[in-house]
């Protein structure tokens, strides 16, 4: 199994273990292994994301050009909602809530790429704040963009595709610039992370990007009234990395089944997510997001909006983890028009038959 396959999949299997707040009391005590890993955003109303105070504040606390407030707001929205960067790069406290003093300051031992070997494979989610000693304070804007969209670090080394930069490859220059501007404007946090352990196999090149032309294409004609919104939805689906969870894995350089993009079927262990079985099934399968009879056939764009922001399916049932939807998830902050655009895209692509996928309905989020 390739590094990418068992690394990101392994992280997602444990998304909810660290949070300790999933679906009320339905959390297993068996999730207390190692340091915190990826988690779904919570308590967003109680923890404000770091923001530049005004357009007059200079990037990186001195020396950079002033940045317009709308650019910083766009970067904040992308980082904290659409791309949910904090879910990986912000450590949690013992109650599963964001550390208010450590937002985007990195998570130690975030992923184990060589399971079973205590001496190899553990890597941390980097400190994204402009800390000079422990974060991105010495990185240039171009180096930050290279890491985000191409998976190349400031020292020229390839990044492991635990971070789906192969999907962030689709970011527009304007959005990539906004992300960089926002990250350089937030408070620096001197959070020193443990050094990454050596790997069993050295990664020599980053994963290639998956372009929008490789995603399912719209069946709408350019003159259709919903065409442009659906196109915008395709872009949002790409940069939100929906294809990573909602497509089955492979060992290919682009680590998903390219003929079944968004057709679901990736498996997640309920125990690995810290969920009791029952009420959750032992294995949770990601949903087919195409308008197939076993997917979103019959859904409306409004149904998709409700699923993303409220965490409820068409029958009013809670959507199972690891989907970061619902009032405590990262997608709660999606703008309504963006959530609807995602729906217009998903409902206007060709259906992909991926067989019957066992559904999972959890308790309605509180």
PAVOVEX-432626 format. One record per residue (C-alpha): residue number from 1; x, y, z. Coordinates in pm, 1 decimal, always signed. Layout:
// residues N
+------+----------+----------+----------+
! resi !        u !        v !        w !
+------+----------+----------+----------+
!  NUM !        X !        Y !        Z !
...
+------+----------+----------+----------+
This chain:
// residues 366
+------+----------+----------+----------+
! resi !        u !        v !        w !
+------+----------+----------+----------+
!    1 !     +0.0 !     +0.0 !     +0.0 !
!    2 !   +137.6 !   +341.4 !    -97.6 !
!    3 !   +224.7 !   +602.2 !   +163.4 !
!    4 !    -57.8 !   +828.2 !    +53.7 !
!    5 !   -318.6 !   +554.9 !    +80.1 !
!    6 !   -271.4 !   +454.5 !   +439.4 !
!    7 !   -166.1 !   +796.9 !   +562.9 !
!    8 !   -462.5 !  +1021.5 !   +485.7 !
!    9 !   -710.0 !   +735.8 !   +515.4 !
!   10 !   -567.0 !   +654.5 !   +858.5 !
!   11 !   -605.5 !  +1016.7 !   +964.1 !
!   12 !   -967.2 !  +1030.1 !   +855.3 !
!   13 !  -1044.6 !   +710.9 !  +1044.3 !
!   14 !   -944.8 !   +895.9 !  +1359.5 !
!   15 !  -1091.0 !  +1238.5 !  +1288.4 !
!   16 !  -1345.2 !  +1218.3 !  +1565.1 !
!   17 !  -1133.4 !  +1032.3 !  +1822.1 !
!   18 !   -948.4 !  +1342.0 !  +1930.9 !
!   19 !  -1251.7 !  +1568.5 !  +1937.9 !
!   20 !  -1424.1 !  +1371.1 !  +2213.7 !
!   21 !  -1743.1 !  +1562.8 !  +2140.3 !
!   22 !  -1893.3 !  +1368.2 !  +1853.6 !
!   23 !  -2267.6 !  +1317.6 !  +1866.1 !
!   24 !  -2300.0 !  +1372.8 !  +2239.3 !
!   25 !  -2172.3 !  +1078.4 !  +2442.3 !
!   26 !  -2121.9 !   +836.0 !  +2152.4 !
!   27 !  -1745.5 !   +832.4 !  +2179.6 !
!   28 !  -1524.5 !   +535.9 !  +2257.4 !
!   29 !  -1247.0 !   +558.8 !  +2510.3 !
!   30 !  -1029.3 !   +355.0 !  +2274.8 !
!   31 !   -941.7 !   +668.3 !  +2079.3 !
!   32 !   -670.0 !   +782.3 !  +2315.4 !
!   33 !   -365.1 !   +681.3 !  +2115.7 !
!   34 !    -82.5 !   +918.9 !  +2042.3 !
!   35 !   -119.6 !  +1290.2 !  +1985.7 !
!   36 !   -430.2 !  +1454.9 !  +1835.3 !
!   37 !   -492.6 !  +1397.2 !  +1467.3 !
!   38 !   -729.6 !  +1550.8 !  +1220.7 !
!   39 !  -1059.3 !  +1666.6 !  +1364.8 !
!   40 !  -1379.3 !  +1827.6 !  +1251.6 !
!   41 !  -1419.2 !  +2195.7 !  +1339.2 !
!   42 !  -1623.7 !  +2265.3 !  +1649.8 !
!   43 !  -1722.5 !  +2547.1 !  +1881.4 !
!   44 !  -1668.5 !  +2787.6 !  +1594.9 !
!   45 !  -1900.8 !  +3042.4 !  +1751.8 !
!   46 !  -1684.9 !  +3049.6 !  +2063.9 !
!   47 !  -1346.2 !  +3072.4 !  +1896.1 !
!   48 !  -1282.4 !  +3353.0 !  +1656.2 !
!   49 !  -1033.0 !  +3287.5 !  +1381.8 !
!   50 !   -733.7 !  +3520.0 !  +1379.3 !
!   51 !   -783.0 !  +3819.5 !  +1153.6 !
!   52 !   -582.0 !  +4118.4 !  +1048.2 !
!   53 !   -735.8 !  +4417.1 !  +1220.6 !
!   54 !   -749.7 !  +4635.4 !   +911.9 !
!   55 !   -611.2 !  +4683.1 !   +566.0 !
!   56 !   -337.6 !  +4895.9 !   +719.8 !
!   57 !   -188.5 !  +4603.3 !   +906.8 !
!   58 !   +115.2 !  +4484.0 !   +713.7 !
!   59 !   +181.7 !  +4129.0 !   +616.5 !
!   60 !   +395.9 !  +3932.5 !   +855.3 !
!   61 !   +392.4 !  +4216.3 !  +1106.8 !
!   62 !   +613.7 !  +4450.5 !   +913.1 !
!   63 !   +774.5 !  +4500.8 !   +578.8 !
!   64 !   +503.2 !  +4365.3 !   +350.8 !
!   65 !   +259.6 !  +4575.0 !   +149.9 !
!   66 !    -77.6 !  +4662.8 !   +301.3 !
!   67 !   -355.5 !  +4422.0 !   +206.8 !
!   68 !   -717.4 !  +4512.9 !   +142.6 !
!   69 !   -971.1 !  +4393.7 !   +395.9 !
!   70 !  -1169.9 !  +4205.7 !   +131.2 !
!   71 !   -861.8 !  +4004.4 !    +34.7 !
!   72 !   -797.1 !  +3910.7 !   +397.3 !
!   73 !  -1164.5 !  +3821.9 !   +444.7 !
!   74 !  -1152.1 !  +3596.9 !   +140.0 !
!   75 !   -840.2 !  +3425.6 !   +269.8 !
!   76 !   -997.2 !  +3376.8 !   +612.3 !
!   77 !  -1309.2 !  +3223.1 !   +458.0 !
!   78 !  -1110.1 !  +2982.9 !   +243.2 !
!   79 !   -872.5 !  +2877.9 !   +522.0 !
!   80 !  -1127.9 !  +2836.1 !   +799.2 !
!   81 !  -1440.2 !  +2723.7 !   +615.6 !
!   82 !  -1403.9 !  +2596.5 !   +259.8 !
!   83 !  -1068.4 !  +2424.3 !   +306.0 !
!   84 !  -1097.6 !  +2376.7 !   +683.7 !
!   85 !   -721.9 !  +2415.2 !   +738.3 !
!   86 !   -765.4 !  +2453.6 !  +1112.7 !
!   87 !   -908.6 !  +2104.8 !  +1141.4 !
!   88 !   -559.0 !  +1971.9 !  +1074.5 !
!   89 !   -332.7 !  +2257.7 !  +1177.6 !
!   90 !   -490.6 !  +2363.0 !  +1509.3 !
!   91 !   -436.1 !  +2148.3 !  +1819.6 !
!   92 !   -726.0 !  +2069.6 !  +2050.1 !
!   93 !   -758.3 !  +2082.9 !  +2424.7 !
!   94 !   -869.7 !  +1788.5 !  +2639.0 !
!   95 !  -1233.3 !  +1880.0 !  +2573.5 !
!   96 !  -1188.0 !  +1859.1 !  +2198.3 !
!   97 !  -1212.5 !  +2232.8 !  +2137.5 !
!   98 !   -970.4 !  +2450.2 !  +1944.5 !
!   99 !   -687.4 !  +2587.7 !  +2154.4 !
!  100 !   -767.4 !  +2956.9 !  +2134.8 !
!  101 !   -403.1 !  +3048.0 !  +2179.2 !
!  102 !   -281.5 !  +2800.4 !  +1915.6 !
!  103 !   -496.4 !  +2862.1 !  +1609.5 !
!  104 !   -321.6 !  +2728.8 !  +1298.1 !
!  105 !     -6.1 !  +2674.1 !  +1506.0 !
!  106 !    +40.7 !  +2311.0 !  +1405.1 !
!  107 !    -52.0 !  +1970.5 !  +1544.0 !
!  108 !   +219.3 !  +1733.8 !  +1670.7 !
!  109 !   +232.9 !  +1376.5 !  +1539.8 !
!  110 !    -58.9 !  +1448.0 !  +1310.0 !
!  111 !    -12.3 !  +1139.7 !  +1090.2 !
!  112 !   +162.1 !   +805.8 !  +1114.6 !
!  113 !   +280.6 !   +704.7 !   +768.0 !
!  114 !   +451.1 !   +388.3 !   +891.7 !
!  115 !   +202.2 !   +229.7 !  +1130.5 !
!  116 !   +350.5 !    -18.6 !  +1373.7 !
!  117 !   +700.9 !   +128.0 !  +1367.0 !
!  118 !   +760.2 !   +364.1 !  +1661.3 !
!  119 !  +1079.0 !   +499.9 !  +1504.4 !
!  120 !   +947.4 !   +592.6 !  +1159.8 !
!  121 !   +658.8 !   +765.5 !   +988.9 !
!  122 !   +524.1 !  +1018.3 !  +1240.3 !
!  123 !   +480.7 !  +1366.1 !  +1092.4 !
!  124 !   +327.7 !  +1684.3 !  +1232.9 !
!  125 !    +83.5 !  +1923.3 !  +1069.2 !
!  126 !   +302.2 !  +2233.7 !  +1029.9 !
!  127 !   +268.8 !  +2563.1 !  +1211.0 !
!  128 !   +102.2 !  +2796.9 !   +958.2 !
!  129 !   +145.8 !  +3114.4 !  +1161.5 !
!  130 !   +420.4 !  +3366.9 !  +1077.3 !
!  131 !   +641.5 !  +3251.9 !  +1363.7 !
!  132 !  +1000.2 !  +3309.1 !  +1250.6 !
!  133 !  +1142.5 !  +3019.0 !  +1448.8 !
!  134 !   +868.3 !  +2759.3 !  +1422.5 !
!  135 !   +625.7 !  +2866.7 !  +1150.3 !
!  136 !   +622.5 !  +3029.8 !   +808.2 !
!  137 !   +788.4 !  +3354.8 !   +913.6 !
!  138 !  +1092.4 !  +3298.5 !   +692.2 !
!  139 !   +893.6 !  +3177.9 !   +391.7 !
!  140 !   +823.8 !  +3409.7 !   +101.4 !
!  141 !   +475.5 !  +3445.0 !    -40.4 !
!  142 !   +581.0 !  +3246.6 !   -347.4 !
!  143 !   +718.7 !  +2963.9 !   -135.0 !
!  144 !   +391.8 !  +2945.7 !    +53.5 !
!  145 !   +195.5 !  +2929.5 !   -270.6 !
!  146 !   +424.7 !  +2655.3 !   -404.4 !
!  147 !   +355.4 !  +2446.7 !    -95.9 !
!  148 !    -19.9 !  +2497.9 !   -116.9 !
!  149 !    -74.8 !  +2435.3 !   -486.6 !
!  150 !   +220.8 !  +2214.9 !   -584.6 !
!  151 !   +327.8 !  +2039.9 !   -266.5 !
!  152 !   +683.5 !  +2174.3 !   -263.6 !
!  153 !   +833.1 !  +2304.1 !    +62.3 !
!  154 !  +1057.6 !  +2608.8 !    +92.6 !
!  155 !  +1364.8 !  +2381.6 !    +89.3 !
!  156 !  +1252.1 !  +2223.0 !   -236.6 !
!  157 !  +1147.4 !  +1894.1 !    -76.6 !
!  158 !   +813.0 !  +1740.4 !   -180.7 !
!  159 !   +534.8 !  +1738.6 !    +76.6 !
!  160 !   +355.0 !  +1416.7 !   +157.0 !
!  161 !     +5.9 !  +1426.0 !     +6.4 !
!  162 !   -157.6 !  +1387.9 !   +345.4 !
!  163 !   -233.8 !  +1749.7 !   +260.1 !
!  164 !   -443.4 !  +1739.7 !    -57.0 !
!  165 !   -235.9 !  +1995.0 !   -244.8 !
!  166 !   -302.2 !  +1783.3 !   -553.3 !
!  167 !   -656.5 !  +1925.2 !   -530.0 !
!  168 !   -553.6 !  +2272.1 !   -407.2 !
!  169 !   -367.5 !  +2278.3 !   -739.4 !
!  170 !   -694.5 !  +2422.8 !   -875.5 !
!  171 !   -685.7 !  +2738.0 !   -663.0 !
!  172 !   -699.5 !  +3056.0 !   -866.6 !
!  173 !   -403.3 !  +3289.1 !   -830.7 !
!  174 !   -628.4 !  +3537.7 !   -653.9 !
!  175 !   -748.5 !  +3284.3 !   -399.9 !
!  176 !   -399.7 !  +3145.3 !   -341.3 !
!  177 !   -276.7 !  +3501.1 !   -285.5 !
!  178 !   -563.6 !  +3566.9 !    -42.8 !
!  179 !   -477.3 !  +3253.9 !   +155.6 !
!  180 !   -113.2 !  +3356.3 !   +176.8 !
!  181 !   -205.8 !  +3711.8 !   +276.4 !
!  182 !   -434.4 !  +3586.2 !   +551.8 !
!  183 !   -180.5 !  +3339.3 !   +688.1 !
!  184 !    +86.7 !  +3611.0 !   +695.7 !
!  185 !   -146.6 !  +3850.7 !   +879.8 !
!  186 !   -245.1 !  +3628.8 !  +1173.3 !
!  187 !    -61.7 !  +3639.2 !  +1506.3 !
!  188 !   +263.0 !  +3444.8 !  +1517.4 !
!  189 !   +256.4 !  +3152.1 !  +1761.7 !
!  190 !   +590.5 !  +3005.6 !  +1867.1 !
!  191 !   +472.0 !  +2646.0 !  +1881.3 !
!  192 !   +767.9 !  +2413.6 !  +1837.3 !
!  193 !   +668.6 !  +2079.1 !  +1686.6 !
!  194 !   +860.4 !  +1752.9 !  +1710.5 !
!  195 !  +1078.2 !  +1676.5 !  +1407.0 !
!  196 !   +926.4 !  +1443.1 !  +1152.8 !
!  197 !  +1049.4 !  +1087.9 !  +1175.3 !
!  198 !  +1228.2 !   +923.2 !   +881.6 !
!  199 !  +1015.1 !   +735.6 !   +631.5 !
!  200 !  +1033.1 !   +379.7 !   +507.4 !
!  201 !  +1051.0 !   +514.9 !   +151.9 !
!  202 !  +1163.1 !   +863.2 !    +58.2 !
!  203 !   +912.3 !  +1068.0 !   -137.7 !
!  204 !  +1098.3 !  +1202.4 !   -439.8 !
!  205 !   +828.7 !  +1403.8 !   -618.7 !
!  206 !   +500.6 !  +1559.6 !   -508.1 !
!  207 !   +172.3 !  +1409.6 !   -621.5 !
!  208 !    +58.7 !  +1556.9 !   -954.2 !
!  209 !   -236.1 !  +1793.2 !   -954.8 !
!  210 !   -585.7 !  +1676.9 !  -1042.7 !
!  211 !   -717.4 !  +1946.9 !  -1274.8 !
!  212 !  -1075.8 !  +2060.8 !  -1314.4 !
!  213 !  -1074.6 !  +1907.5 !  -1662.6 !
!  214 !  -1035.5 !  +1566.7 !  -1495.2 !
!  215 !  -1341.3 !  +1618.7 !  -1276.1 !
!  216 !  -1686.8 !  +1514.9 !  -1396.3 !
!  217 !  -1800.1 !  +1772.8 !  -1649.1 !
!  218 !  -2134.1 !  +1951.6 !  -1651.9 !
!  219 !  -2419.6 !  +1826.1 !  -1866.2 !
!  220 !  -2554.7 !  +2183.2 !  -1872.8 !
!  221 !  -2500.5 !  +2394.2 !  -2180.1 !
!  222 !  -2310.5 !  +2724.5 !  -2141.8 !
!  223 !  -2628.5 !  +2919.8 !  -2208.7 !
!  224 !  -2817.0 !  +2753.4 !  -1924.0 !
!  225 !  -2914.9 !  +2991.3 !  -1645.4 !
!  226 !  -2740.4 !  +2774.1 !  -1383.9 !
!  227 !  -2427.9 !  +2701.6 !  -1587.8 !
!  228 !  -2198.8 !  +2962.4 !  -1431.3 !
!  229 !  -2312.0 !  +2882.3 !  -1076.9 !
!  230 !  -2254.5 !  +2513.3 !  -1139.3 !
!  231 !  -1907.9 !  +2589.1 !  -1277.1 !
!  232 !  -1834.4 !  +2784.0 !   -961.6 !
!  233 !  -1958.5 !  +2486.8 !   -763.1 !
!  234 !  -1712.4 !  +2261.4 !   -943.3 !
!  235 !  -1430.4 !  +2490.5 !   -835.2 !
!  236 !  -1548.7 !  +2485.8 !   -473.8 !
!  237 !  -1581.4 !  +2105.9 !   -475.7 !
!  238 !  -1223.3 !  +2081.5 !   -600.7 !
!  239 !  -1060.7 !  +2314.0 !   -348.1 !
!  240 !  -1269.3 !  +2172.8 !    -60.5 !
!  241 !  -1107.7 !  +1835.2 !   -142.5 !
!  242 !  -1445.8 !  +1658.6 !   -163.2 !
!  243 !  -1296.3 !  +1414.2 !   -414.8 !
!  244 !  -1045.1 !  +1291.7 !   -159.3 !
!  245 !  -1304.2 !  +1138.0 !    +74.6 !
!  246 !  -1576.9 !  +1070.7 !   -180.8 !
!  247 !  -1362.8 !   +866.7 !   -420.4 !
!  248 !  -1211.3 !   +525.4 !   -366.3 !
!  249 !   -836.1 !   +503.0 !   -310.5 !
!  250 !   -569.3 !   +372.9 !   -543.2 !
!  251 !   -191.1 !   +344.1 !   -533.8 !
!  252 !   -151.0 !   +561.1 !   -844.3 !
!  253 !    +34.1 !   +895.3 !   -837.7 !
!  254 !   -303.0 !  +1069.9 !   -814.0 !
!  255 !   -428.2 !   +850.4 !   -530.6 !
!  256 !   -795.0 !   +810.0 !   -623.4 !
!  257 !   -996.7 !   +619.4 !   -886.9 !
!  258 !  -1003.0 !   +867.0 !  -1174.3 !
!  259 !  -1295.8 !   +696.0 !  -1345.2 !
!  260 !  -1508.3 !   +721.3 !  -1030.4 !
!  261 !  -1437.9 !  +1070.0 !   -900.8 !
!  262 !  -1703.2 !  +1171.9 !   -644.0 !
!  263 !  -1876.8 !   +832.4 !   -673.2 !
!  264 !  -1817.0 !   +748.5 !   -306.6 !
!  265 !  -1736.2 !   +412.2 !   -157.3 !
!  266 !  -1433.2 !   +497.7 !    +54.3 !
!  267 !  -1451.8 !   +312.4 !   +383.7 !
!  268 !  -1412.5 !   +446.4 !   +735.4 !
!  269 !  -1416.2 !   +240.9 !  +1054.2 !
!  270 !  -1671.6 !   +353.6 !  +1312.4 !
!  271 !  -1435.7 !   +242.9 !  +1589.1 !
!  272 !  -1156.6 !   +442.7 !  +1427.0 !
!  273 !  -1384.3 !   +745.4 !  +1428.1 !
!  274 !  -1466.1 !   +692.1 !  +1795.2 !
!  275 !  -1829.0 !   +597.7 !  +1730.0 !
!  276 !  -2036.9 !   +326.2 !  +1891.7 !
!  277 !  -2176.3 !    +43.1 !  +1680.0 !
!  278 !  -2474.5 !    +54.1 !  +1706.5 !
!  279 !  -2619.0 !   +307.5 !  +1640.3 !
!  280 !  -2351.0 !   +360.9 !  +1375.5 !
!  281 !  -2257.7 !    +75.9 !  +1140.2 !
!  282 !  -1916.0 !    -78.1 !  +1197.4 !
!  283 !  -1804.2 !    +47.4 !   +855.8 !
!  284 !  -1907.7 !   +386.6 !   +718.6 !
!  285 !  -1894.8 !   +441.0 !   +343.2 !
!  286 !  -1863.7 !   +781.8 !   +181.2 !
!  287 !  -2166.3 !   +878.7 !    -24.6 !
!  288 !  -2186.5 !   +877.8 !   -402.1 !
!  289 !  -2214.9 !  +1248.5 !   -476.4 !
!  290 !  -2316.2 !  +1205.5 !   -840.9 !
!  291 !  -2686.8 !  +1204.4 !   -941.6 !
!  292 !  -2690.2 !   +824.9 !   -969.9 !
!  293 !  -2983.0 !   +620.9 !   -838.5 !
!  294 !  -2750.2 !   +514.1 !   -558.0 !
!  295 !  -2628.8 !   +869.4 !   -507.5 !
!  296 !  -2798.9 !  +1210.1 !   -515.9 !
!  297 !  -3069.5 !  +1130.9 !   -768.6 !
!  298 !  -3380.3 !  +1327.5 !   -670.9 !
!  299 !  -3192.3 !  +1577.0 !   -453.2 !
!  300 !  -3217.7 !  +1952.0 !   -502.2 !
!  301 !  -2950.5 !  +2215.1 !   -458.6 !
!  302 !  -3133.6 !  +2321.9 !   -142.4 !
!  303 !  -3106.2 !  +1965.1 !    -10.5 !
!  304 !  -2731.0 !  +1984.0 !    -63.2 !
!  305 !  -2713.9 !  +2320.5 !   +112.9 !
!  306 !  -2895.6 !  +2176.7 !   +415.2 !
!  307 !  -2669.3 !  +1871.2 !   +418.7 !
!  308 !  -2355.2 !  +2085.0 !   +416.9 !
!  309 !  -2456.4 !  +2358.0 !   +658.9 !
!  310 !  -2706.4 !  +2180.3 !   +886.1 !
!  311 !  -2570.2 !  +1825.1 !   +868.8 !
!  312 !  -2907.6 !  +1669.4 !   +774.7 !
!  313 !  -2998.8 !  +1445.9 !   +482.0 !
!  314 !  -3326.6 !  +1462.7 !   +289.7 !
!  315 !  -3502.4 !  +1255.2 !   +555.6 !
!  316 !  -3381.7 !  +1481.3 !   +836.4 !
!  317 !  -3126.0 !  +1230.0 !   +962.4 !
!  318 !  -2782.2 !  +1332.4 !  +1078.3 !
!  319 !  -2497.3 !  +1285.3 !   +831.1 !
!  320 !  -2231.2 !  +1053.1 !   +962.2 !
!  321 !  -1870.6 !  +1150.9 !  +1033.2 !
!  322 !  -1614.3 !  +1214.0 !   +900.9 !
!  323 !  -1814.8 !  +1466.4 !   +696.1 !
!  324 !  -1746.1 !  +1810.0 !   +854.7 !
!  325 !  -2103.6 !  +1929.9 !   +809.2 !
!  326 !  -2358.9 !  +2056.6 !  +1057.0 !
!  327 !  -2359.5 !  +2343.4 !  +1304.5 !
!  328 !  -2031.7 !  +2236.0 !  +1470.5 !
!  329 !  -1849.2 !  +2149.5 !  +1149.3 !
!  330 !  -1633.7 !  +2362.5 !   +926.5 !
!  331 !  -1901.5 !  +2377.0 !   +655.5 !
!  332 !  -2147.4 !  +2550.5 !   +888.0 !
!  333 !  -1983.9 !  +2876.3 !   +782.4 !
!  334 !  -2031.8 !  +2823.0 !   +408.9 !
!  335 !  -2208.3 !  +3109.4 !   +237.8 !
!  336 !  -2551.7 !  +2995.5 !   +123.9 !
!  337 !  -2473.3 !  +3079.1 !   -238.1 !
!  338 !  -2156.8 !  +2871.0 !   -225.4 !
!  339 !  -2338.3 !  +2573.1 !    -74.5 !
!  340 !  -2606.3 !  +2603.4 !   -342.6 !
!  341 !  -2342.4 !  +2630.9 !   -616.2 !
!  342 !  -2188.8 !  +2305.5 !   -493.2 !
!  343 !  -2534.0 !  +2149.3 !   -520.7 !
!  344 !  -2587.5 !  +2280.4 !   -872.8 !
!  345 !  -2258.0 !  +2124.9 !   -981.0 !
!  346 !  -2310.2 !  +1784.7 !   -817.9 !
!  347 !  -2663.3 !  +1751.0 !   -955.5 !
!  348 !  -2562.8 !  +1842.1 !  -1310.4 !
!  349 !  -2281.7 !  +1598.3 !  -1381.3 !
!  350 !  -2323.3 !  +1252.1 !  -1533.8 !
!  351 !  -2429.4 !   +985.7 !  -1284.4 !
!  352 !  -2159.0 !   +735.0 !  -1197.9 !
!  353 !  -2270.3 !   +386.0 !  -1105.2 !
!  354 !  -2061.1 !   +267.1 !   -812.7 !
!  355 !  -2305.3 !     +4.6 !   -697.3 !
!  356 !  -2521.1 !    +12.0 !   -387.3 !
!  357 !  -2336.1 !   +188.5 !   -108.1 !
!  358 !  -2458.2 !   +119.3 !   +241.9 !
!  359 !  -2599.4 !   +438.1 !   +385.5 !
!  360 !  -2519.9 !   +571.8 !   +728.8 !
!  361 !  -2755.9 !   +790.2 !   +928.1 !
!  362 !  -2644.8 !   +934.7 !  +1257.4 !
!  363 !  -2828.3 !  +1131.2 !  +1525.2 !
!  364 !  -2934.5 !  +1478.4 !  +1418.4 !
!  365 !  -2668.1 !  +1727.6 !  +1526.2 !
!  366 !  -2758.9 !  +1943.4 !  +1822.2 !
+------+----------+----------+----------+
